[in-house]
Amino acid sequence: MNTIAISELRTNLPRLIEEVATYAKRFIVSVSGKPKAVILSIDELESLEETAEILAIPGAKKSMKIGLRQAKKRQGARLDKLLR
């Protein structure tokens, strides 16, 4: 992630927003040399929020780890059988 001073952000805001939206770049905004905020795309923010919601479900993380292990071993149920 790139760090950018707030003065540079002010000067280049339209270009930086375009980079964030188009190339999924992220910027840490610093004020007086200290990190104060992050600029990221709306899609990435929504993805992070969805991930946080899923991980807040009790047992979700454990279930995902089990599923990942099963997938690596080619165990578990086939999708077409689950959809029946």
C-alpha positions in Angstrom: 0.0 0.0 0.0 1.3 3.4 -0.9 1.6 6.2 1.7 0.7 9.7 0.5 0.9 13.0 2.3 -2.4 14.8 2.6 -0.9 17.8 0.7 -0.1 15.5 -2.3 -3.6 14.0 -2.0 -5.2 17.4 -2.2 -3.1 18.2 -5.3 -3.8 14.9 -7.1 -7.2 13.8 -5.8 -9.0 13.2 -9.1 -6.1 11.1 -10.5 -5.7 9.1 -7.3 -9.4 8.4 -7.1 -9.3 7.1 -10.7 -6.3 4.8 -9.8 -8.2 3.5 -6.8 -11.4 2.9 -8.8 -9.7 1.5 -11.9 -6.7 -0.4 -10.6 -7.8 -1.2 -7.0 -4.9 0.8 -5.6 -4.9 1.7 -1.9 -3.4 4.7 -0.3 -2.6 5.4 3.3 -3.0 9.2 3.9 -0.5 10.7 6.3 -0.8 13.9 8.2 2.4 15.3 9.6 4.1 12.0 8.7 1.6 9.9 10.7 -0.8 7.5 9.0 -4.4 8.8 9.6 -6.7 7.3 6.9 -6.9 4.9 4.0 -8.4 5.4 0.6 -9.7 2.2 -1.1 -12.3 1.4 -3.7 -15.9 1.0 -2.8 -15.8 -2.6 -4.1 -12.9 -3.5 -1.8 -14.7 -1.8 1.2 -17.8 -3.9 0.5 -15.8 -7.0 0.2 -14.0 -6.4 3.5 -17.4 -5.7 5.2 -18.9 -8.9 3.8 -15.9 -10.9 5.0 -16.1 -9.4 8.5 -19.8 -10.2 8.6 -19.2 -13.8 7.6 -16.3 -14.2 10.1 -18.6 -12.8 12.9 -20.9 -15.9 12.5 -20.0 -18.3 15.3 -18.2 -21.3 13.9 -17.8 -19.9 10.4 -14.0 -19.7 10.5 -13.7 -23.3 11.8 -16.2 -24.5 9.1 -14.2 -22.8 6.4 -10.9 -24.3 7.5 -12.5 -27.8 7.5 -14.0 -27.2 4.1 -10.6 -26.0 2.7 -8.9 -29.1 4.1 -11.5 -31.3 2.5 -11.2 -29.5 -0.8 -7.5 -29.9 -0.9 -8.0 -33.7 -0.3 -10.8 -33.8 -2.8 -13.2 -34.8 -0.1 -16.6 -33.5 0.6 -19.8 -33.3 -1.5 -19.9 -32.4 -5.2 -21.8 -29.2 -6.0 -24.2 -30.9 -8.4 -25.3 -33.3 -5.6 -25.8 -30.4 -3.2 -28.0 -28.6 -5.7 -30.4 -31.6 -6.1 
